[in-house]
């Protein structure tokens, strides 16, 4: 009896879904959403219902519910390449380029003949001015579906001399160690580097936090994006710094040092770049340069002074010198309660 009841519920659910599709085709998406709701209430395990509801939510500009529905469809059917494609389109619309590329890439992995996803990924690359990557995807889309051939023709005519996505790296420039830094031997005694290496990087401001999300979503794509920015503006300190963060994510510490150095050359007061270069040098076991970088970052920005002292305290909670230095920083910031705690420790 239960089995028969399930069949009836499924038929009712399919009927609600069918009516929802009919409403959606008439652009009556709010009515369609209500019908998909009924279908899902009867059968919450069918990914197609969520996918269709996502389409209607997207059509009425309700982006968060649309994303949730596409994601639910994918969780119920990890091979649902159409859901990846639609979610990728939505990510592109809301400015999440890296996530969009990830979804289109997943779609073509599942279905290598999915011309539409190649075309959509090419559009993202085009928007990022990554010409060679865009052409490659347009070529694949046109190969799979001649309907896309006109796009390829138009774009290649516009960009006959498209540059490669990743240019050949230029030789590293000499590192800049400012003359005003304290003597290395005077500072080094305050550090115990045993086991202090951090594999990642540090970001503090909101803009850098957003870039961190992009880097962690697709590090290789992030490097391509920042490289393209650098090609268009060779003095872009932030682009060098962010590419350095991406190299850190891949544990390419020497490349990270090179990019941080170029960022510092363009902006000698870039505290974040100094601090992250210190982390990279630390992972390269170049402790003298690491100390110099941490010190410079601390001198430029009190937030990094606190971060630096806190690292030492986490390594050795009884590091009186680190507590005192952090207490001094808190005093200068009028954070007396925090300062008293550090001073009281000694």
N, C-alpha and C positions, 0 to 999 in steps of 0.2 A: 504493500500500500504506500509506504514511504517512497519507494522507487517510482511508482506511478505519479505520486505528488511532485516529485522532482522534475519529471518530464513535463508536467503541466506548467510548473513554475518557469521552466526554461523556455517553453513555447510562449508564455506570456511576456517574459523578459525580451525575447527576440522580437516580439510584436511591438513592444514599446520602443525598442531600439530602431526598428524599421520606420516607425512613425517619426521618431526623432530625426532620422536621416532625411525623411521627406520634408520636415519643417526646416531643417538646416539648408536644404537645397533651395527653399523659398526665402532664405535669409532670415527666417524667424528663429533666431538662435536661442533666445530666452525660453521660448516654448520648447525648443529641441532639448535644452538642458534639463527642463522638468521631466521630459519623457525619458531621457537617459538616467535621471535619478531613479525613476521607477524601475527601469531595467536593472540597475545596479542593486537596488534593494532586493529584488527577486533573485538575482544571480551575481553576487559580488566577486566572483572568480573569473569573469570573462573580460580579458584585456581590451577587446574591441569596444566595449561600452565606454570604458575610460578614455580610450583613444578618441572616440567620436565626441565625447563630452569635452575633451581638451580642445578639439577643433572649434567647437562653438564658443567656449570660453575665450579662446584666442581671437575669434572673430569679433567679440564684444569688448576686446581690450582688457579682459580680466587675466592679466599675465600670470599671477601667482597660482590661481586655481588651474590654469591651463598647464603650467609646468608640473604641478602636482599630479594631474591626471595623466600626462604623458609618462611621467616617472612611474606612476602606479602600473600603467600598461606594460612598461618595460620590465618592472619587477615581476609581473605575472607571466610575461613571455620575453625572456632576455634576447630572443631572436627576432623581435618585432622591429624590423628595420625601418618601417614607415614611421613608427613612433619616434625612433632616434632622429629621423629626418625632420619630422615636424617640430620636435623639441629643439633641434639645431636651428631651424628657421626662427623660432621664438627667441632663442639666445642671441642670435644675430640682431634681431629687432631691438632688443633691450641693451645692446652694446657689450655682450659677453662673447667676444670673438673667439677666445681660446676654447670656451665650452662648446661653442657652435662647431668649430673645427673638430673637436673630439667626437661630437655626436655624428657628424657627417662621415667621419673616418670609421666609426663603429658601424654605421649603416652599410658602407661599401665593403667592410670586412665580412659582414654577414651575407650581403648580396653583392658580389663583385660586378654584377651587370646592372646595378642600380644607377642609371645615367643621371637621374634627377639629383641624387645626392652628390655625385661628382660635380655637376653644374652648380649646386648650391655652395659646395665648399670652394669652388672656383670664385664665386661671387664674394665670399668672405676674404679670400686672398686678394682679390681685386680691390676691395675696400681698404685693405691694409697696404696697398700699393706693392704687393709682393708679386711682381709681374710674371716671373718664370713659373712660380707655383700655380698661378691662375691659369696660365696658358696650358700647363700640363693637365690640369683638371678639365678645362674646356675641351682639350683634344680627346681625352678619354670619354667625356660625355658625348661628343660628336661621333666618335667611333661606335659607341653603343646605340646611339639614337641620332640619326641624321638631322632631326629637327633642331638640334643644338648647333649645327654647323655654322649657321649665320652668326651666332655669338662669337664663335672662335674666329671667324673671318674678320669681323669688325674689330675685335680686341687685338688680334695680331697685327692688323694694319695700323692701329693706334700705337702699338708698342713693338715696332720691328727690331729695336735694339734693346730688348728687355734685359736688365741686369740679372745675374744669378741671385738666388735668395740669400745665400751666405757668401760674402766676398772673402777673398784670401786675406787672412790676418796680416796686418802690417807688423814689422819688427817691433818688439816692446821698446818703449821709451824708458830712459833711466828713471828710477824712482826718485821722488822728491822727499828728502828728509830735511825739514826746515831747520835753519841754524839756531833758532831760539829754543829748541827742545833741550831739556836737561841732559846732562851727560848720561850715556847709557848705563855706565857702571854704578851711578848714584841711584838710579831707579830700579835697576834689575834686582837688587837685594830685597826689594819689597814683594817680589813675585815668586811664587812656587808654581811652576808650570806643570808639575807632575799630575797627569790625569785631568788637566783643566780644559783640554781641547773641546771646542764646540764645533760640531760638523756643519751646522747651519749658519744662519746669519741673523742680524738684529735689525728690526725696523721699528720705528717709534711713531712717525706721523701717519695720518689717515691715508694720504696718497700712496705712501710706501706700502701700507697694509693692503691696499687694493692691488698693487703690483705683485705683492707676495702671493695673493690668491691666484693670479694669472700664472705665475711661475710654478706654483705647486700643481696647478691643473694640467699644464702641458709645458714642460721646461724647454723642450726643443723649439716649439712654436714661439715661446717667449723670446728665446735667443734670436730667432729670425725677425721678430717684430722689432726688437731693440736694435739689431744690426741695421735694419732698414731705416730706422730713425736716425742712426748715426751717419748712414750714407747720405741722408738729406741734410744733416746738420752735424758736421764734424766736431763742433764745440759743445754738444749737448751733454752736459755733465751728468744729468739724471739718467739718460739713456745708457751711458757707460756704467754708471753705478748699478742700474737694474740688471744690465747684462752680467755684471760681476756677481750679483746675487744669484742669477740663474746658473752661472758656472759653479758657484758654491753649492747649489742644490745638487749638481752632478759630481761634486767633489773634485772639480777641476781647479784646484787651488791656485796653480800658477797662472792660469788664464784669468781667474778672479782678481789676483793681485794686479795683473796688467791693466784690467779694466778699471779697477778702483784708482790706480795711479793716474790714468787718463782723466777720470772724473775729477780728481784732486787738482790736476794741472789746469782744468777749465774752471774749477771753483776751489781755490785754496782754503776756503773756510767751511768745507763740506765735512762736518763732524761725523756724520753717518758713514761716509766713505772711508774716513780714517779708521773708525772703529771696526768696520767690517774687513778692511784690509789687515788690521791687526789680527782678527780671527783667522783669516786666510794664512797669514804668515805664521801664526801659531801652529796651524795644522801642517805647515811645511817645516816645522821645527826651527824656524828662523826667529828665535825668541828676542833677539836684540831689536829687530825691526818691529816685532809685535809690541814690545814695550813702548817704543817710540810712537807707534800709531795710537795705542790706548791712551798714552799721556796727552798727545795732541788733541784727540777727540774729547778727553775730559776737560782740557783747557778751553776748548771752543764751546762746549755745551755741558751744563751741569747734569743733564739727564744721563749722559754717558759717564760722567764721573761717578754717579750713584750706581749705574750699571756695572762699572768696572770694579768698584769696591765690593759690591754685592757678590760678584763672581768669586772674588778672593775669599769672602766670608763663607760662601757656600762650600768652597774647597776646604777651608779651615775655619770653623766657627769661632775659634779663639785667636784669630788674627787681630791683635789689638791695634796694629797700625792701620789696617783697613777700616776698622770701626771708627777710629779717630778721624781718618780722612773723610769718611762718609758723614760723620758728625759735623765736620767743618762745612761741608757742602750744604747740609740741612740748615745750619746756622745762617749761612749766607742767603738761603731761600726763606728765612724766617719760619722754618718748620721746626719750632723749638722742641716739641714733644718727641719727634723722631731723633733730633740731635741729642737730647738728654738720654734717650735709650742707648745710643751708641757710646756716648761719653761714660755713662754709668757702667758699661760693660768692662771698661778698663779700670 
